[in-house]
Amino acid sequence: MKLTAAIKLLPTPEQAELLRRTLEAANAACDVISQTAWETKTFRQFDLHELSYTHIRAAFGLSAQLAVRCIAKVSDSYKLDKQTQRTFKPLGALAYDNRILRYTLATSTVSIWTLQGRQTIPFVCGEHQRELLQHQKGESDLVFGNGEWFLFATCDIEEAEPIETRDALGLDLGIVNIATDSDGESFSGDQIEKKRQWYLNRRTQLQKVGTKSAKRHLKKLSGRQQRFQKDTNHGISKRIVAKAEHTKRAIAIEDLKGIRERVRVKGPQQRARHSNWSFGQLRSFLAYKAQRMGVPVVLVDPRNTSRTCRVCGHCEKANRKSQALFCCVSCGHSAPADLNAAQNIKWAAVNQPLVSAPPE
Ligand SMILES: [Zn+2]
């Protein structure tokens, strides 16, 4: 399974300048190679190499391997079609391979080739990214964005053999809590829900103020909120997958397309609360963690999971007394709405053949 680890480089001002000049030189070289490709109608990497390698190395001062990467980039860019001549942004991303880039995790540094030879540059990344980096394999993209330097490293994670499962752990995402399973366990807890609410309120306040300073605060808040969200999603998905693995159960979740329409949130406050959380991120974390542990993920049809009674099967909109409470109008069964939904999701999965199908 291929995943991308994103890390931020912390170059000195001189190193940042070198990175910038290297990227500019490489992209300028790409423009020249592209010109040659276009004029001679030569698009295969091997043929383009013959035509341009020596020339661009000399003209732009590129290392052998960087020249090869530039030729590959141009050749790739014509794969889609050969109808228009490709040009390259001065600071467009550049793919580095292991011959011109090396990660040293112990010191949190990379050794990266620039126009003035190799530079050792410190990097920072989250715990999860660091874990991924141990499986770094192949290319990494050097990217300049928002005044900062990043590497997007391709990591190849081994998948585990699927475990034998006879049962499923149903999972409801986002009716009341971020995640509730069919055993009735909620994975977010008061503190996280409170913090999530706090971010939402603070955002709404700042948006109302609308001054320059408020906008600045908003931007800062947004970064913090995203980190909080990501950490939380990592934590929640880790616990869910561990629980499923431990109890030898598949994980059942709703098919992605259903999520937004099913959660018919009432009022702007509720709506903001839902759109305010990245369930797509949580699902993708769940999917790859499950895959790594060999836990099957079963997708079920999301229709009616929130309005069907777990006990008698009666399905009616009126069964949902409120956002949080399910109360069957037919048999009187009442339960937290997210638990009732999680149990429906579980049974929908158990009643279909268990086939591992990770969500997109
Ligand atoms: Zn009922």
Residues whose N, C-alpha, C, O or C-beta is under 5 A from the ligand:
A	BS01	ZN	C309 V311 C312 G313 H314 C328 S330 C331 G332 H333
